[in-house]
Amino acid sequence: MFNRRPPPPPAAMPPVQSGPDYSGAIRSIATQASELGRGAAELDGVIEDVVAASSRQVAEIGQLASDMQAMVQSNRAIEASGNASRVAMGQARDAVAHVGEGVLGVVTSLRDVASAATDITQIALQTRLVAFNATVEAKRAGEAGAGFAVVAEAVKDLAAKVEQSSKLIMSTVTQLDSRIDSLAASITDNKDAAQHSAFHQALAQVEASVNEIVAATQRNLQTCQGVTAEVGTVATSVAASADTLKRVNANTRNFLKASENLAEITNECGAVTPDTPFIEAVQRGAARLSTALEDAVAQGRISMADLFDDKYAPVAGSNPAQVTTRFVALTDELFPPVQEELLAFDPKVVFCAAVDRNGYLPTHNLKFSQPQGHDPVWNAAHARNRRLFNDRTGLAAGRNERRFLLQTYRRDMGGGQRVLMKDLSAPITVQGRHWGGLRLAYSF
């Protein structure tokens, strides 16, 4: 028999390999998504500012065009008034010419009166001589001529009075003749004279001024019409640019949304990312607020109708505008403990506040709930409670019903100051009804 060799020992089994560890890759993707979101938010904010500036330019150019149209209308009114003034000046010149003719007729009549007065004076003088001779002859006649002497003496006295009156008429007529002759010279336009009358010189100066005003107005009209055409061209161009920028802004919003979705997907994979602690914290906070509100309803401290009140009443004199609702007293009591705790959760946290489904923020962190003062810029930074933040980020946070929502946005601090940050939100529900969301904003 052949000796049989013993069978070889069984080969050692290879060690069981565990599945590949993707957590590092996911964290890397999450980091890249975060940076991508940051860049997208920055780009979105810049384009948004340009769009806002373009919209203001469109409005300003529209106002400028309106002002130019008003200037055109004003210049046309001035032109019409100037033309009417020229017509009136021509009518005045014609009227003065008629008056001048009348004055010249008066001068002629006065000279006729003066001539008649001269004749009367001569007749009165001759009458006095006749009366004197009659008196002498009556004295020679003695008693027989006494009656005739009385008559002769009376005629002599009457002739003396007539002569005196005639001389007075001649003196007055001479003065009037001089004055009216001067008036006639002033208002009569003698085209053959080397120098026109003072009145017609003044009239000519007024006409020249009116003509210059009309000419200047016509030049202004041409300029205004040209500028209006240019403004219209610029307005069309700026409006087209604004529309293009709005489309670009919509595309950047899509890009931003994609980066936010990528960040959410990486966090949903179960790997621990830099955002994980904040996600867990905001979810715990939202759950605590949901429980607190449900307890308040169950205890009869507030009705569901009052808790979901969205008839926002303006706060008089507030700037920026603040509003109030029927549930602010309850949120002022219940929200601060949770919100202040999360505010201190990490040095990166900038604020923590709940908003309703319309972006209304009733109760903010204590440091952002200062009484408003006279400076709206200071108010915008320090009195942020009781305000509607119904922008893209605020509305999305208030209306999100998924486990969490991670957004990247620029926070408006007032006075043109904006801070880039992340915004995490988790839904708040009461008796199965979505009330809003708890927002946790933190820096990169």
C-alpha positions as CSV (number, residue, x, y, z in Angstrom):
1,M,0.0,0.0,0.0
2,F,1.1,3.5,-0.7
3,N,1.4,5.7,2.1
4,R,-1.1,8.5,1.6
5,R,0.0,11.9,2.2
6,P,-2.1,13.9,4.5
7,P,-4.3,16.6,2.9
8,P,-2.8,20.1,3.0
9,P,-4.2,22.4,5.6
10,P,-7.1,24.6,4.4
11,A,-6.0,28.0,3.0
12,A,-6.5,31.0,5.2
13,M,-9.6,33.1,4.3
14,P,-8.9,36.7,3.3
15,P,-10.0,39.3,5.9
16,V,-13.5,40.7,5.3
17,Q,-13.3,44.2,3.8
18,S,-15.8,46.8,5.0
19,G,-17.6,49.1,2.5
20,P,-15.7,52.2,1.3
21,D,-15.8,55.2,3.7
22,Y,-17.4,58.1,1.8
23,S,-17.7,60.4,4.8
24,G,-14.5,62.2,3.9
25,A,-15.6,62.7,0.4
26,I,-19.1,63.9,1.5
27,R,-17.5,66.4,3.9
28,S,-15.3,67.6,1.1
29,I,-18.3,68.0,-1.2
30,A,-20.2,69.8,1.6
31,T,-17.3,72.2,2.0
32,Q,-17.1,72.9,-1.7
33,A,-20.9,73.3,-1.8
34,S,-20.6,75.8,1.0
35,E,-18.0,77.8,-0.8
36,L,-20.0,77.5,-4.0
37,G,-23.0,78.8,-2.2
38,R,-21.0,81.6,-0.8
39,G,-19.8,82.7,-4.2
40,A,-23.2,82.3,-5.7
41,A,-24.8,84.4,-2.9
42,E,-22.2,87.1,-3.3
43,L,-22.7,87.1,-7.1
44,D,-26.5,87.1,-6.6
45,G,-26.2,90.0,-4.2
46,V,-24.1,92.1,-6.5
47,I,-26.4,91.5,-9.5
48,E,-29.4,92.3,-7.2
49,D,-27.7,95.6,-6.3
50,V,-27.1,96.4,-10.0
51,V,-30.7,95.5,-10.8
52,A,-31.9,97.8,-8.0
53,A,-29.7,100.5,-9.3
54,S,-30.9,100.0,-12.8
55,S,-34.5,100.1,-11.7
56,R,-33.8,103.4,-9.9
57,Q,-32.1,104.7,-13.0
58,V,-35.1,103.8,-15.1
59,A,-37.4,105.6,-12.6
60,E,-35.0,108.6,-12.5
61,I,-34.8,108.8,-16.3
62,G,-38.6,108.5,-16.5
63,Q,-38.9,111.4,-14.1
64,L,-36.3,113.3,-16.2
65,A,-38.3,112.7,-19.3
66,S,-41.4,113.9,-17.6
67,D,-39.5,117.1,-16.4
68,M,-38.3,117.7,-20.0
69,Q,-41.8,117.4,-21.3
70,A,-42.9,119.9,-18.7
71,M,-40.1,122.2,-19.8
72,V,-41.2,121.8,-23.4
73,Q,-44.8,122.8,-22.4
74,S,-43.5,125.7,-20.4
75,N,-41.4,127.0,-23.3
76,R,-44.3,126.6,-25.7
77,A,-46.5,128.6,-23.3
78,I,-43.7,131.3,-23.1
79,E,-43.5,131.3,-26.9
80,A,-47.3,131.7,-27.2
81,S,-47.2,134.6,-24.6
82,G,-44.3,136.2,-26.5
83,N,-46.2,136.1,-29.8
84,A,-49.3,137.5,-28.1
85,S,-47.1,140.3,-26.6
86,R,-45.8,141.1,-30.1
87,V,-49.3,141.3,-31.4
88,A,-50.3,143.5,-28.4
89,M,-47.3,145.8,-29.0
90,G,-48.3,146.2,-32.6
91,Q,-51.9,147.0,-31.5
92,A,-50.4,149.5,-28.9
93,R,-48.3,151.1,-31.6
94,D,-51.4,151.5,-33.9
95,A,-53.5,152.9,-31.0
96,V,-50.7,155.4,-30.1
97,A,-50.6,156.4,-33.7
98,H,-54.4,157.1,-33.6
99,V,-53.9,159.1,-30.4
100,G,-51.1,161.0,-32.0
101,E,-53.3,161.9,-34.9
102,G,-56.0,163.0,-32.5
103,V,-53.5,165.1,-30.6
104,L,-52.3,166.8,-33.8
105,G,-56.0,167.6,-34.5
106,V,-56.3,169.2,-31.0
107,V,-53.2,171.2,-31.7
108,T,-54.7,172.6,-34.9
109,S,-58.0,173.4,-33.1
110,L,-56.1,175.2,-30.3
111,R,-54.3,177.3,-32.8
112,D,-57.6,178.2,-34.4
113,V,-58.8,179.2,-31.0
114,A,-55.7,181.3,-30.5
115,S,-56.2,183.0,-33.9
116,A,-59.9,183.8,-33.0
117,A,-58.8,185.1,-29.6
118,T,-56.3,187.4,-31.4
119,D,-59.1,188.7,-33.6
120,I,-61.3,189.3,-30.6
121,T,-58.6,191.2,-28.9
122,Q,-58.2,193.5,-32.0
123,I,-61.9,194.0,-32.1
124,A,-62.0,194.9,-28.4
125,L,-59.2,197.3,-28.8
126,Q,-61.0,199.1,-31.7
127,T,-64.2,199.1,-29.7
128,R,-62.4,200.8,-26.8
129,L,-61.1,203.5,-29.2
130,V,-64.6,204.0,-30.6
131,A,-66.0,204.3,-27.1
132,F,-63.3,206.7,-26.1
133,N,-64.1,209.0,-29.1
134,A,-67.8,208.7,-28.3
135,T,-67.1,209.9,-24.7
136,V,-65.2,212.9,-26.0
137,E,-68.0,213.9,-28.4
138,A,-70.6,213.4,-25.6
139,K,-68.7,215.8,-23.4
140,R,-68.7,218.4,-26.1
141,A,-72.4,218.1,-26.5
142,G,-72.9,219.0,-22.9
143,E,-76.3,218.2,-21.4
144,A,-77.6,216.8,-24.6
145,G,-74.9,214.1,-24.8
146,A,-74.9,213.1,-21.1
147,G,-76.9,209.9,-21.8
148,F,-74.8,209.0,-24.7
149,A,-71.6,209.4,-22.6
150,V,-72.9,206.9,-20.1
151,V,-73.4,204.3,-22.9
152,A,-70.0,205.1,-24.3
153,E,-68.4,204.6,-20.9
154,A,-70.1,201.2,-20.5
155,V,-69.1,200.1,-24.0
156,K,-65.5,201.1,-23.2
157,D,-65.5,199.0,-19.9
158,L,-67.0,196.0,-21.7
159,A,-64.4,196.2,-24.4
160,A,-61.7,196.3,-21.8
161,K,-63.0,193.2,-20.2
162,V,-63.3,191.4,-23.5
163,E,-59.8,192.3,-24.3
164,Q,-58.6,191.0,-21.0
165,S,-60.5,187.7,-21.4
166,S,-59.1,187.3,-24.9
167,K,-55.5,187.8,-23.7
168,L,-56.1,185.2,-20.9
169,I,-57.5,182.8,-23.6
170,M,-54.5,183.4,-25.7
171,S,-52.1,182.8,-22.8
172,T,-53.8,179.5,-21.8
173,V,-54.0,178.3,-25.4
174,T,-50.3,179.1,-25.9
175,Q,-49.4,177.0,-22.8
176,L,-51.7,174.1,-23.9
177,D,-50.3,174.4,-27.4
178,S,-46.8,174.0,-26.1
179,R,-47.6,171.0,-23.9
180,I,-49.8,169.2,-26.5
181,D,-47.2,169.9,-29.1
182,S,-44.6,168.2,-26.9
183,L,-47.0,165.3,-26.3
184,A,-47.6,165.0,-30.0
185,A,-43.9,164.9,-30.6
186,S,-43.5,162.2,-28.0
187,I,-46.1,159.8,-29.3
188,T,-45.9,160.5,-33.0
189,D,-43.5,158.2,-34.9
190,N,-41.7,160.4,-37.5
191,K,-39.9,157.9,-39.7
192,D,-38.0,160.7,-41.4
193,A,-36.6,162.0,-38.2
194,A,-33.0,161.2,-37.2
195,Q,-34.2,160.4,-33.7
196,H,-37.5,158.7,-32.9
197,S,-39.6,159.9,-30.0
198,A,-38.7,158.7,-26.5
199,F,-42.0,156.8,-26.4
200,H,-41.4,155.0,-29.6
201,Q,-37.8,154.3,-28.6
202,A,-39.1,152.7,-25.4
203,L,-41.7,150.8,-27.4
204,A,-39.1,149.6,-29.8
205,Q,-36.9,148.4,-26.9
206,V,-39.8,146.5,-25.4
207,E,-40.5,144.9,-28.8
208,A,-36.9,144.0,-29.2
209,S,-36.9,142.3,-25.8
210,V,-40.1,140.4,-26.5
211,N,-38.6,139.2,-29.8
212,E,-35.4,138.1,-28.0
213,I,-37.5,136.2,-25.5
214,V,-39.4,134.4,-28.3
215,A,-36.2,133.6,-30.1
216,A,-34.6,132.2,-26.9
217,T,-37.7,130.2,-26.2
218,Q,-37.6,128.7,-29.6
219,R,-34.0,127.8,-29.1
220,N,-34.9,126.2,-25.8
221,L,-37.7,124.3,-27.4
222,Q,-35.3,122.8,-30.0
223,T,-32.8,121.9,-27.3
224,C,-35.4,120.4,-25.0
225,Q,-36.9,118.4,-27.9
226,G,-33.4,117.1,-28.7
227,V,-32.6,116.2,-25.1
228,T,-36.0,114.5,-24.8
229,A,-35.3,112.3,-27.8
230,E,-31.9,111.5,-26.3
231,V,-33.4,110.7,-22.9
232,G,-36.0,108.5,-24.6
233,T,-33.1,106.5,-26.2
234,V,-31.2,106.2,-23.0
235,A,-34.4,105.2,-21.1
236,T,-35.0,102.4,-23.7
237,S,-31.4,101.2,-23.4
238,V,-31.4,101.3,-19.6
239,A,-34.7,99.5,-19.4
240,A,-33.4,96.8,-21.8
241,S,-30.3,96.5,-19.6
242,A,-32.4,96.2,-16.5
243,D,-34.5,93.5,-18.1
244,T,-31.4,91.6,-19.1
245,L,-30.0,91.9,-15.6
246,K,-33.2,90.6,-14.1
247,R,-32.9,87.5,-16.3
248,V,-29.3,87.1,-15.3
249,N,-30.3,87.5,-11.6
250,A,-32.9,84.8,-12.1
251,N,-30.2,82.5,-13.5
252,T,-27.9,83.3,-10.6
253,R,-30.8,82.5,-8.2
254,N,-31.0,79.1,-9.9
255,F,-27.3,78.7,-9.5
256,L,-27.6,79.6,-5.8
257,K,-30.5,77.3,-5.3
258,A,-28.5,74.4,-6.9
259,S,-25.6,75.1,-4.5
260,E,-28.0,75.1,-1.6
261,N,-29.6,71.8,-2.7
262,L,-26.1,70.3,-3.0
263,A,-25.3,71.4,0.5
264,E,-28.6,69.9,1.8
265,I,-28.0,66.6,0.0
266,T,-24.5,66.2,1.6
267,N,-26.0,66.8,5.0
268,E,-28.9,64.4,4.3
269,C,-26.4,61.6,3.6
270,G,-25.7,61.1,7.3
271,A,-22.1,62.2,7.2
272,V,-21.0,64.8,9.7
273,T,-20.3,68.1,8.0
274,P,-19.5,71.6,9.3
275,D,-23.2,72.4,9.1
276,T,-24.4,69.3,11.0
277,P,-24.2,70.7,14.6
278,F,-26.2,73.8,13.5
279,I,-28.8,71.6,11.7
280,E,-29.3,69.5,14.8
281,A,-29.5,72.6,17.0
282,V,-32.1,74.4,14.9
283,Q,-34.2,71.2,14.7
284,R,-34.2,70.8,18.5
285,G,-35.1,74.5,18.9
286,A,-38.0,74.3,16.4
287,A,-39.3,71.2,18.2
288,R,-39.2,73.0,21.5
289,L,-41.1,76.0,20.1
290,S,-43.7,73.7,18.5
291,T,-44.3,72.0,21.9
292,A,-44.5,75.4,23.7
293,L,-47.1,76.7,21.3
294,E,-49.2,73.5,21.4
295,D,-49.1,73.6,25.2
296,A,-50.3,77.2,25.1
297,V,-53.2,76.3,22.8
298,A,-54.1,73.3,25.0
299,Q,-54.1,75.4,28.1
300,G,-56.4,77.9,26.5
301,R,-53.9,80.7,26.6
302,I,-54.4,81.4,22.9
303,S,-56.7,80.2,20.2
304,M,-55.6,78.7,17.0
305,A,-57.2,81.7,15.1
306,D,-55.1,84.2,17.2
307,L,-52.0,82.1,16.8
308,F,-52.3,82.1,13.0
309,D,-53.4,85.8,12.8
310,D,-51.9,87.4,9.7
311,K,-53.7,90.8,9.9
312,Y,-50.6,92.8,10.5
313,A,-51.4,96.1,12.2
314,P,-48.9,98.9,11.5
315,V,-47.0,100.4,14.5
316,A,-47.5,104.1,14.2
317,G,-44.4,106.2,13.6
318,S,-42.1,103.2,13.1
319,N,-39.2,103.5,10.6
320,P,-38.5,100.9,9.2
321,A,-42.1,99.9,9.4
322,Q,-43.1,97.5,12.2
323,V,-46.3,95.6,12.6
324,T,-48.1,93.7,15.3
325,T,-50.5,90.7,15.6
326,R,-52.6,89.0,18.2
327,F,-49.9,86.5,19.1
328,V,-46.9,88.8,19.8
329,A,-47.5,88.8,23.5
330,L,-47.3,85.0,23.6
331,T,-44.2,84.8,21.4
332,D,-42.5,87.5,23.5
333,E,-43.0,85.2,26.5
334,L,-42.2,81.8,24.9
335,F,-39.6,82.4,22.2
336,P,-36.7,84.2,24.0
337,P,-35.5,81.2,26.2
338,V,-35.0,79.0,23.1
339,Q,-33.7,81.8,20.8
340,E,-31.2,83.2,23.3
341,E,-29.9,79.7,24.0
342,L,-29.3,79.1,20.4
343,L,-27.7,82.5,19.9
344,A,-25.1,81.5,22.4
345,F,-24.7,78.0,20.8
346,D,-21.7,78.9,18.7
347,P,-19.6,82.1,18.2
348,K,-20.5,81.9,14.5
349,V,-24.2,82.4,15.2
350,V,-25.4,85.9,14.3
351,F,-29.1,85.6,15.3
352,C,-31.8,83.1,16.0
353,A,-35.5,84.0,15.5
354,A,-38.7,82.4,14.5
355,V,-40.9,83.7,11.6
356,D,-44.4,82.9,10.6
357,R,-45.3,81.5,7.1
358,N,-45.3,85.1,5.7
359,G,-41.8,86.0,7.0
360,Y,-43.1,88.0,9.9
361,L,-40.7,88.1,12.8
362,P,-42.6,88.9,16.0
363,T,-39.9,88.3,18.6
364,H,-36.2,88.7,17.9
365,N,-33.1,88.2,20.0
366,L,-33.0,90.7,22.8
367,K,-30.1,92.6,21.4
368,F,-32.0,93.1,18.1
369,S,-35.3,94.2,19.9
370,Q,-34.3,97.7,21.0
371,P,-36.9,100.5,21.0
372,Q,-36.8,102.5,17.8
373,G,-35.2,105.9,17.8
374,H,-35.1,108.8,15.4
375,D,-32.4,107.3,13.1
376,P,-33.9,104.7,10.7
377,V,-30.4,103.3,9.9
378,W,-29.8,102.6,13.6
379,N,-33.4,101.2,13.9
380,A,-32.7,98.9,10.9
381,A,-29.8,97.3,12.7
382,H,-31.0,97.3,16.4
383,A,-34.9,97.2,16.2
384,R,-35.5,94.2,13.9
385,N,-38.4,92.7,15.8
386,R,-42.1,93.2,14.7
387,R,-40.9,93.3,11.1
388,L,-41.9,91.5,7.9
389,F,-38.8,89.9,6.2
390,N,-40.7,88.7,3.1
391,D,-37.6,88.5,0.9
392,R,-36.6,85.2,-0.8
393,T,-34.7,83.9,2.2
394,G,-37.3,85.0,4.8
395,L,-40.3,83.6,2.9
396,A,-38.5,80.3,2.1
397,A,-37.6,79.9,5.8
398,G,-41.1,80.6,6.9
399,R,-42.8,78.3,4.3
400,N,-40.3,75.4,4.4
401,E,-41.9,72.1,5.6
402,R,-38.9,69.8,5.1
403,R,-36.7,68.7,8.0
404,F,-34.5,71.7,7.5
405,L,-33.6,74.3,4.8
406,L,-30.1,75.6,4.3
407,Q,-29.8,78.9,2.4
408,T,-27.0,81.4,1.7
409,Y,-27.9,85.0,1.6
410,R,-26.8,88.6,2.4
411,R,-28.3,90.0,5.5
412,D,-29.3,93.7,5.2
413,M,-28.0,95.5,8.4
414,G,-29.3,98.9,7.3
415,G,-27.4,101.9,5.9
416,G,-26.2,99.9,2.9
417,Q,-24.3,97.4,5.1
418,R,-24.8,93.7,4.2
419,V,-23.3,90.6,5.8
420,L,-23.0,87.3,3.9
421,M,-24.1,84.3,6.0
422,K,-25.9,80.9,6.1
423,D,-29.5,80.6,7.1
424,L,-30.8,77.4,8.6
425,S,-34.4,76.9,9.3
426,A,-36.6,74.1,10.6
427,P,-40.4,74.1,10.5
428,I,-42.6,74.9,13.5
429,T,-46.0,73.1,13.6
430,V,-49.0,73.3,15.9
431,Q,-51.5,70.5,16.0
432,G,-50.3,69.3,12.6
433,R,-50.6,72.8,11.1
434,H,-47.5,74.6,9.8
435,W,-47.0,77.9,11.6
436,G,-43.6,79.0,10.3
437,G,-40.0,78.2,10.9
438,L,-37.1,78.9,13.3
439,R,-34.2,80.6,11.6
440,L,-30.6,80.2,12.7
441,A,-28.2,82.4,10.8
442,Y,-24.4,82.0,11.2
443,S,-21.3,83.2,9.4
444,F,-19.0,81.1,7.2
